[in-house]
Amino acid sequence: MTLLIYDNIFLQHDTGYGHPENAKRLENTVKYLRSSGCWDELRVERPRAASVKEIGLVHPQTYIETIKQTANTCGGWLDGDTIVSGASYDAAVHAAGAPLTAIDLIMKGEDKNGFCLVRPPGHHATPARGMGFCLFNNVAIAAKYLQLKYHLEKILIVDWDVHHGNGTQDAFYNDPTVLYFSMHRYPFYPGSGRKEEDGQGKGKGFNINMPLSLDTMPDRYIEIFTDVIEQRVNQFVPEFIIISAGFDIYKKDPIGGLNMEIKDFGTLTEIVMKSAERHCNGRIVSCLEGGYHLSDLPLCIEAHLKALFQV
Ligand SMILES: [Zn+2]
């Protein structure tokens, strides 16, 4: 079955009035998936909390402690966009724990793939610094966890969020064992993500950025995406695939937006699944990153989930 990892704890991360990354994103999604019947086709599980040691696979203890202390002392802002509220530490350790929960079930062979419906998102969080609505880098922690606990050597992270995942890039920039592939609008927040940023030292060639102009249409997007998966990824031969699933490439997204339609999320998912079938027994864990269109985000997520079912 396809797993859905979710907990109401994610609604407690309070970003304040008018913030685009708010609890309604998840509330609306849960409500819609229940009414459309999609919820009943999923195996829904609650996430465990990631331990400080697990989060420490990516983030230094001092940073983890700062987030915890900030939450315990009435909260505060990490940058102009990124807030830590009283419940944010608890939400964030569960957001980081969600892919770990999914990984454990998938590695046991109970399920083939899963989606983590979480917030706060993660891909902008660098090892030492939270930013861009992100506190802990959920997908980076998951990749490290797969290597440490399950001794997998090669992990692929596919990031189709409209923003470049600078935090994930930073975490693995020197590392040839984690292939990071990002498609994103450029120039755009957070400013990184040029093609020339392709890794360093042993990691050279294991960081693939595909910057796209705002006028990139879905056909072209899918063509580039397919080319990278078929050429570069098939060469890499991943043992597990993690998706940073941002739905802010959707054409009506209020803060991102490329030109993607709802159905395109199904197509992108199928392309990744084909690669996963070929290389790693279909094993995929997908984590929610961005996606801010409050009424259509649930439909975009449903298109992603319906593709994941087809195994
Ligand atoms: Zn984004």
Boltz pocket constraint, residues with backbone or C-beta under 6 A from the ligand:
constraints:
  - pocket:
      binder: B
      contacts: [[A, 161], [A, 162], [A, 163], [A, 246], [A, 248], [A, 256], [A, 289], [A, 290], [A, 291]]
      max_distance: 6.0
